[in-house]
Amino acid sequence: MIKFTEHTGTLTPLYRANIDTDQIIPKQFLKRIERTGYGAFLFYDWRFNSDGSPNLGFVMNYPRFDGSSILIAGANFGCGSSREHAPWSLLDHGFRVVIAPSFADIFYNNSLKNGLLPVAVSEEKVAELVKKAVEQSGYELTIDLVAQTVTNKGGFEASFSIDAFRKHCLLNGLDDIALTLEHEEKISAYERNTADDVRFSYL
């Protein structure tokens, strides 16, 4: 998992409440066995028309939001099914941060485990950021995980909360596998001792 300490990027405003995981990554694209390649299908039913052509009225297809790495959305983002493919698709598309007033619990935890930072700030702060992103081309924010702040050069500032353990994991790039491997020496010793016990039990 890539370490997350501080990130500066431009915003894509998708100001809708209750965006569920089936809209983030529709179920027909869940057949891949890798974690990569899902970005092409992110918000597929909104990004593309029924004939496969881009929906030019959808915000992610506006050229001014190309290369954006921060998504800002409405309340209860990531509701619906528990598919881990949702944060995978957002990361694969290039997003490192999602800002919203609130998140569905399972999506929130899946995001933290995969290196995508979900930042919950007030509805008023979200509305202010959406307005700025719409009005100002290339509007940038800086998310500082150490300080737990969202700021810009124009004086905007908001703070956010995060569990101390998950913060530690993000800062150090530790996913569940990496956390396990921190105890590799003890695990190996246990396996050696267990193997000896099993061998002697057959003598």
Backbone torsions as a table, in degrees:
resi	resn	phi	psi	omega
1	MET	NA	136.0	179.6
2	ILE	-72.2	134.7	178.0
3	LYS	-62.6	145.8	175.3
4	PHE	-124.4	115.5	175.4
5	THR	-118.5	-56.8	178.2
6	GLU	-145.0	140.6	-179.6
7	HIS	-138.7	133.3	173.9
8	THR	-118.8	130.3	-179.6
9	GLY	-163.9	172.3	178.5
10	THR	-88.7	161.0	-174.2
11	LEU	-102.1	144.1	164.0
12	THR	-112.2	117.9	-179.2
13	PRO	-88.4	116.5	175.6
14	LEU	-124.6	74.6	-167.0
15	TYR	-85.5	75.8	176.3
16	ARG	-131.8	141.5	176.6
17	ALA	-86.1	156.4	173.2
18	ASN	59.0	39.8	173.8
19	ILE	-72.7	115.5	-174.1
20	ASP	-94.8	169.4	-174.6
21	THR	-68.0	-22.7	177.9
22	ASP	-74.4	-23.3	172.4
23	GLN	-82.4	-36.5	179.0
24	ILE	-62.2	-49.0	177.6
25	ILE	-143.9	99.2	-177.0
26	PRO	-56.9	149.9	-170.7
27	LYS	-60.2	-27.6	-177.2
28	GLN	-68.8	-10.5	-178.3
29	PHE	-105.0	16.3	-175.2
30	LEU	-95.1	17.2	-174.3
31	LYS	-89.8	-10.4	-179.1
32	ARG	-69.7	149.2	179.1
33	ILE	-99.2	-9.2	176.6
34	GLU	-93.6	168.4	175.3
35	ARG	-89.2	-8.5	-176.1
36	THR	-103.2	165.3	176.0
37	GLY	92.5	-1.9	-177.5
38	TYR	-84.1	-15.9	-177.4
39	GLY	-60.1	-31.1	-179.9
40	ALA	-65.6	-20.2	-176.1
41	PHE	-108.6	5.6	179.5
42	LEU	-59.6	128.8	-179.3
43	PHE	51.0	38.2	-171.2
44	TYR	-55.2	-44.7	-175.6
45	ASP	-69.6	-18.7	175.9
46	TRP	-95.2	-34.7	-176.6
47	ARG	-74.9	-26.5	-173.3
48	PHE	-126.9	147.7	173.8
49	ASN	-77.5	171.9	-177.5
50	SER	-62.7	-23.8	178.6
51	ASP	-89.5	4.6	178.4
52	GLY	90.9	-6.3	178.9
53	SER	-77.9	151.8	-179.0
54	PRO	-63.1	138.7	172.9
55	ASN	-82.7	101.3	-173.2
56	LEU	-69.3	-10.4	178.1
57	GLY	-90.0	-3.9	-179.7
58	PHE	-90.6	136.9	-169.3
59	VAL	-57.3	-35.8	-178.1
60	MET	-70.2	-13.3	177.3
61	ASN	-94.2	1.3	175.0
62	TYR	-74.8	127.6	-179.7
63	PRO	-54.5	-31.1	-176.4
64	ARG	-67.1	-16.0	179.7
65	PHE	-103.6	7.9	175.0
66	ASP	-59.7	136.3	177.8
67	GLY	80.3	5.2	178.4
68	SER	-65.3	142.2	-178.5
69	SER	-122.9	5.1	178.0
70	ILE	-129.2	122.6	177.7
71	LEU	-102.2	134.1	176.6
72	ILE	-120.7	127.7	-170.0
73	ALA	-137.6	-179.7	-179.9
74	GLY	-85.9	-175.4	-173.9
75	ALA	-66.3	154.9	175.5
76	ASN	61.7	39.5	-179.8
77	PHE	-66.9	136.7	176.6
78	GLY	84.4	20.4	177.4
79	CYS	-71.7	174.5	179.2
80	GLY	99.8	-142.8	-174.7
81	SER	-70.6	166.4	-173.3
82	SER	-91.0	13.9	-172.7
83	ARG	-56.5	126.1	178.1
84	GLU	-72.1	-13.9	178.8
85	HIS	-62.2	-22.0	-178.2
86	ALA	-63.2	-54.9	175.3
87	PRO	-65.3	-32.2	177.0
88	TRP	-58.5	-44.2	-176.8
89	SER	-68.7	-37.8	177.8
90	LEU	-65.2	-44.4	177.9
91	LEU	-64.5	-43.3	-177.2
92	ASP	-65.4	-29.5	177.2
93	HIS	-75.0	-22.1	178.7
94	GLY	121.3	0.2	177.9
95	PHE	-79.9	134.9	174.6
96	ARG	-108.6	-20.4	-175.3
97	VAL	-138.2	140.9	168.2
98	VAL	-122.1	126.6	178.0
99	ILE	-109.9	131.7	179.4
100	ALA	-158.4	162.9	177.0
101	PRO	-67.3	-30.0	179.4
102	SER	-161.1	160.9	-177.8
103	PHE	-132.3	151.5	169.7
104	ALA	-66.5	140.2	-171.5
105	ASP	-58.8	-46.6	-175.5
106	ILE	-67.0	-43.0	177.0
107	PHE	-60.6	-43.1	-178.9
108	TYR	-57.6	-48.9	-178.5
109	ASN	-69.7	-38.3	176.5
110	ASN	-61.7	-37.8	-179.9
111	SER	-64.0	-47.6	-179.4
112	LEU	-61.6	-36.0	-179.6
113	LYS	-70.1	-18.0	-175.6
114	ASN	-112.3	2.9	176.2
115	GLY	92.1	7.8	173.7
116	LEU	-95.3	125.9	-176.0
117	LEU	-93.3	113.0	173.0
118	PRO	-89.2	124.0	-175.9
119	VAL	-115.8	116.5	179.1
120	ALA	-99.3	119.5	174.1
121	VAL	-128.6	172.2	-173.9
122	SER	-64.9	158.1	176.9
123	GLU	-57.5	-38.1	-179.8
124	GLU	-65.5	-41.7	178.8
125	LYS	-66.6	-40.3	178.0
126	VAL	-62.0	-46.3	179.9
127	ALA	-60.3	-38.9	178.2
128	GLU	-64.2	-43.0	-179.9
129	LEU	-67.3	-40.6	178.0
130	VAL	-60.7	-44.4	179.9
131	LYS	-59.8	-44.0	-179.8
132	LYS	-67.1	-39.8	-179.6
133	ALA	-65.8	-33.5	178.6
134	VAL	-73.8	-41.1	-173.9
135	GLU	-82.0	-30.7	-173.6
136	GLN	-115.6	114.3	177.3
137	SER	-66.6	134.8	179.6
138	GLY	74.3	24.6	-178.9
139	TYR	-64.2	126.1	-173.9
140	GLU	-113.7	149.3	171.9
141	LEU	-129.9	155.7	172.0
142	THR	-118.7	126.4	177.1
143	ILE	-108.1	116.3	-179.0
144	ASP	-106.1	108.7	-177.4
145	LEU	-72.2	-34.8	179.9
146	VAL	-60.9	-49.2	-178.9
147	ALA	-84.1	-13.4	-177.1
148	GLN	57.5	51.5	-179.3
149	THR	-130.5	154.9	171.4
150	VAL	-119.6	121.1	-176.1
151	THR	-137.7	165.8	168.1
152	ASN	-140.4	175.9	-177.4
153	LYS	-73.8	-12.4	-178.3
154	GLY	-92.7	5.6	176.0
155	GLY	104.2	-3.0	177.2
156	PHE	-68.2	139.5	175.3
157	GLU	-152.2	137.0	173.9
158	ALA	-145.7	148.6	177.6
159	SER	-108.7	158.9	178.5
160	PHE	-141.3	159.2	-179.7
161	SER	-102.5	152.2	175.2
162	ILE	-156.6	143.2	177.3
163	ASP	-59.1	137.0	-174.8
164	ALA	-61.2	-38.8	-179.6
165	PHE	-67.3	-44.4	179.5
166	ARG	-66.7	-34.3	175.4
167	LYS	-62.2	-45.4	177.7
168	HIS	-58.5	-43.4	-179.4
169	CYS	-63.4	-44.9	179.5
170	LEU	-64.4	-45.0	-178.6
171	LEU	-61.8	-29.6	-176.4
172	ASN	-106.9	3.6	177.8
173	GLY	65.6	39.1	-175.7
174	LEU	-104.5	109.5	169.8
175	ASP	-90.0	-175.3	-175.4
176	ASP	-60.9	-37.1	179.6
177	ILE	-67.5	-45.9	179.8
178	ALA	-62.2	-37.3	177.5
179	LEU	-62.8	-40.5	178.1
180	THR	-64.8	-42.0	-177.2
181	LEU	-68.6	-17.2	173.9
182	GLU	-62.3	-21.7	-179.4
183	HIS	-109.6	25.2	-175.0
184	GLU	-58.5	-39.9	-177.4
185	GLU	-63.4	-44.8	179.5
186	LYS	-67.5	-38.5	178.9
187	ILE	-64.0	-43.6	179.8
188	SER	-63.6	-41.0	179.0
189	ALA	-64.1	-42.6	178.0
190	TYR	-61.9	-43.0	-179.5
191	GLU	-64.6	-38.8	178.2
192	ARG	-63.8	-44.3	-179.9
193	ASN	-66.3	-39.5	179.0
194	THR	-65.9	-39.4	178.6
195	ALA	-62.7	-39.8	178.1
196	ASP	-64.3	-42.5	-179.8
197	ASP	-61.6	-42.9	-179.1
198	VAL	-66.2	-41.2	-178.3
199	ARG	-63.6	-45.0	-177.3
200	PHE	-72.4	-22.5	-179.6
201	SER	-70.1	-16.6	-179.9
202	TYR	-98.3	-1.7	-178.6
203	LEU	-84.4	NA	NA
